[in-house]
Amino acid sequence: MSKHEAKAAMLGYLYQVRYSLLLLLESLDPQTRVTLEWLDDIVLDAGDGTPMELLQMKHHVRAQGDVSDSSPDIWRTLAIWIDLIGTDHTILENAKFSLITTSSAQECSAAWFLGTHDNRDPSKAFELLQHAAQNSTNRANAVFYAKFEETPVSDVQRLLSSVYIIDNEHNIVDTETALRKQIRYSCRPQHEDDVLERIEGWWFKVAIGLLLTDRPVFVSQTQARTRIFEVSDQYKDDNLPIDDFFDIDESKVGCESRMFYHQLKLLELGSERLRVAIRDYYRATEQRSIWLSKDLLYANELDNYESRLIDEWDHAFARMKDDLEDYGERITEAEKTKGGRRLYSEMEEKDIRIRDRCLDSFIMRGSYHMLADGLKVGWHVDFVDRLRTLLEERE
């Protein structure tokens, strides 16, 4: 396979996934469900597992001309459907068979007579296809012609009565534009790109799951619409979107140079708790960077949030100092360490949100680590004196 052919094939698979989401959202029946690579490229049902529509997808990167009576797209597709009804004849009773192509059907061709317009005539399409099968010299289609000729005429005619060829359909880029129209009223205009990106990211993960199952699994329109609502809701004034992050390999992040890490080491935390803290720090750092890059935060919002965090810490730190002063000169390093751990635990359990409905607690915990990195907050009662050397080296 040439590089060009490989690219075209890959685009074809991505087109199939993207188009399946568009089909699901455009359906007027809220009970519609979709699955991939079961019986056909895409299969729609009405909620009961009985195939309602089977779709073959033909995406062409470059102009391929018209769909003629000897078009490989038509004949490969017919061969697939003939095999299918040969295995399960009952599919003909309820299912619609659709060939979706970005090419054009020649006027008065078999593909044209199988269209959705007023001149649709499956009987005429059968005559043209039968003539092509008996007279064409196209060797590439020979096996398909033979299958057509070997199938009982009544079966082929019945199949063609349920076949619809949708030509000049959206290509993979135009399909994205059509999807945008489906989500545009769910969010503000400035968030359309982000919402669509998240919906498609979710859908591609769903598609991978569908392709990995041995049995057909359907996704409903309700599920897709609910996901759109959930994603769009994250862009409301009292919320912020949370991104998915891969697990962080703490052994490779180089925390030894970070002040927050040395603050935690003063508390003699266990390795697991230290790992979780490092994860929170990097997740919060990355999330805040994404928010800033997408201009999702109000002016001074991070500064105001950090001021609230520092104020809450300030009260808790003062209480800890009072408790430790009760020991007087008898205080030991172990008691200071325990006091710092109690303070750290207390702050971990707070619920201080950057916005009211932004619930993910790693934002607060990671933000505290970012403040600790700048020595704006600390856990050990003597954290400034203990880390002075590192602070001087940083400056």
QUIUR-V135625 format. One record per residue. N is the residue number from 1. RES is the residue in one letter. BURIAL is I if it has 16 or more other C-alpha atoms within 10 Angstrom, else O. Layout:
# QUIUR-V135625
{{N	RES	BURIAL} {N	RES	BURIAL}}
This chain:
# QUIUR-V135625
{{1	M	O} {2	S	O} {3	K	O} {4	H	O} {5	E	O} {6	A	O} {7	K	O} {8	A	I} {9	A	I} {10	M	O} {11	L	I} {12	G	I} {13	Y	O} {14	L	O} {15	Y	I} {16	Q	I} {17	V	I} {18	R	I} {19	Y	I} {20	S	I} {21	L	I} {22	L	I} {23	L	I} {24	L	I} {25	L	I} {26	E	O} {27	S	O} {28	L	O} {29	D	O} {30	P	O} {31	Q	O} {32	T	I} {33	R	I} {34	V	I} {35	T	I} {36	L	I} {37	E	O} {38	W	I} {39	L	O} {40	D	I} {41	D	I} {42	I	I} {43	V	I} {44	L	I} {45	D	I} {46	A	I} {47	G	I} {48	D	O} {49	G	O} {50	T	O} {51	P	I} {52	M	I} {53	E	I} {54	L	I} {55	L	I} {56	Q	I} {57	M	I} {58	K	I} {59	H	I} {60	H	I} {61	V	O} {62	R	O} {63	A	O} {64	Q	O} {65	G	O} {66	D	I} {67	V	I} {68	S	I} {69	D	I} {70	S	I} {71	S	O} {72	P	O} {73	D	I} {74	I	I} {75	W	I} {76	R	I} {77	T	I} {78	L	I} {79	A	I} {80	I	I} {81	W	I} {82	I	I} {83	D	O} {84	L	O} {85	I	O} {86	G	O} {87	T	O} {88	D	O} {89	H	O} {90	T	O} {91	I	I} {92	L	I} {93	E	O} {94	N	O} {95	A	I} {96	K	I} {97	F	I} {98	S	I} {99	L	I} {100	I	I} {101	T	I} {102	T	I} {103	S	I} {104	S	I} {105	A	I} {106	Q	I} {107	E	O} {108	C	I} {109	S	I} {110	A	I} {111	A	I} {112	W	I} {113	F	I} {114	L	I} {115	G	I} {116	T	O} {117	H	O} {118	D	O} {119	N	O} {120	R	I} {121	D	I} {122	P	I} {123	S	I} {124	K	I} {125	A	I} {126	F	I} {127	E	O} {128	L	I} {129	L	I} {130	Q	I} {131	H	O} {132	A	I} {133	A	I} {134	Q	O} {135	N	O} {136	S	O} {137	T	O} {138	N	O} {139	R	O} {140	A	O} {141	N	I} {142	A	O} {143	V	O} {144	F	I} {145	Y	I} {146	A	O} {147	K	I} {148	F	I} {149	E	O} {150	E	O} {151	T	O} {152	P	O} {153	V	O} {154	S	O} {155	D	O} {156	V	I} {157	Q	I} {158	R	O} {159	L	I} {160	L	I} {161	S	I} {162	S	I} {163	V	I} {164	Y	I} {165	I	I} {166	I	I} {167	D	I} {168	N	O} {169	E	I} {170	H	I} {171	N	I} {172	I	I} {173	V	O} {174	D	O} {175	T	I} {176	E	I} {177	T	O} {178	A	O} {179	L	I} {180	R	I} {181	K	O} {182	Q	I} {183	I	I} {184	R	I} {185	Y	O} {186	S	I} {187	C	I} {188	R	O} {189	P	O} {190	Q	O} {191	H	I} {192	E	I} {193	D	O} {194	D	I} {195	V	I} {196	L	I} {197	E	O} {198	R	I} {199	I	I} {200	E	I} {201	G	O} {202	W	O} {203	W	I} {204	F	I} {205	K	O} {206	V	O} {207	A	I} {208	I	O} {209	G	O} {210	L	I} {211	L	O} {212	L	O} {213	T	O} {214	D	O} {215	R	O} {216	P	I} {217	V	I} {218	F	I} {219	V	I} {220	S	I} {221	Q	I} {222	T	O} {223	Q	O} {224	A	I} {225	R	I} {226	T	O} {227	R	I} {228	I	I} {229	F	I} {230	E	O} {231	V	I} {232	S	I} {233	D	I} {234	Q	I} {235	Y	I} {236	K	O} {237	D	O} {238	D	O} {239	N	I} {240	L	I} {241	P	I} {242	I	I} {243	D	O} {244	D	O} {245	F	O} {246	F	O} {247	D	O} {248	I	O} {249	D	O} {250	E	O} {251	S	O} {252	K	O} {253	V	O} {254	G	O} {255	C	O} {256	E	O} {257	S	O} {258	R	I} {259	M	I} {260	F	I} {261	Y	I} {262	H	I} {263	Q	I} {264	L	I} {265	K	O} {266	L	I} {267	L	I} {268	E	O} {269	L	O} {270	G	O} {271	S	O} {272	E	O} {273	R	O} {274	L	I} {275	R	O} {276	V	O} {277	A	I} {278	I	I} {279	R	I} {280	D	I} {281	Y	I} {282	Y	I} {283	R	I} {284	A	I} {285	T	I} {286	E	O} {287	Q	I} {288	R	I} {289	S	O} {290	I	O} {291	W	O} {292	L	O} {293	S	O} {294	K	O} {295	D	O} {296	L	I} {297	L	O} {298	Y	O} {299	A	O} {300	N	O} {301	E	O} {302	L	O} {303	D	O} {304	N	O} {305	Y	I} {306	E	I} {307	S	O} {308	R	O} {309	L	I} {310	I	I} {311	D	O} {312	E	O} {313	W	I} {314	D	O} {315	H	O} {316	A	I} {317	F	I} {318	A	O} {319	R	O} {320	M	I} {321	K	I} {322	D	O} {323	D	O} {324	L	I} {325	E	O} {326	D	O} {327	Y	O} {328	G	O} {329	E	O} {330	R	O} {331	I	O} {332	T	O} {333	E	O} {334	A	O} {335	E	O} {336	K	I} {337	T	I} {338	K	O} {339	G	I} {340	G	I} {341	R	I} {342	R	I} {343	L	I} {344	Y	I} {345	S	O} {346	E	O} {347	M	I} {348	E	I} {349	E	O} {350	K	O} {351	D	O} {352	I	I} {353	R	I} {354	I	I} {355	R	O} {356	D	O} {357	R	O} {358	C	I} {359	L	I} {360	D	O} {361	S	I} {362	F	I} {363	I	I} {364	M	I} {365	R	I} {366	G	I} {367	S	I} {368	Y	I} {369	H	I} {370	M	I} {371	L	I} {372	A	I} {373	D	I} {374	G	O} {375	L	I} {376	K	O} {377	V	I} {378	G	I} {379	W	I} {380	H	I} {381	V	I} {382	D	O} {383	F	I} {384	V	I} {385	D	O} {386	R	O} {387	L	O} {388	R	O} {389	T	O} {390	L	O} {391	L	O} {392	E	O} {393	E	O} {394	R	O} {395	E	O}}
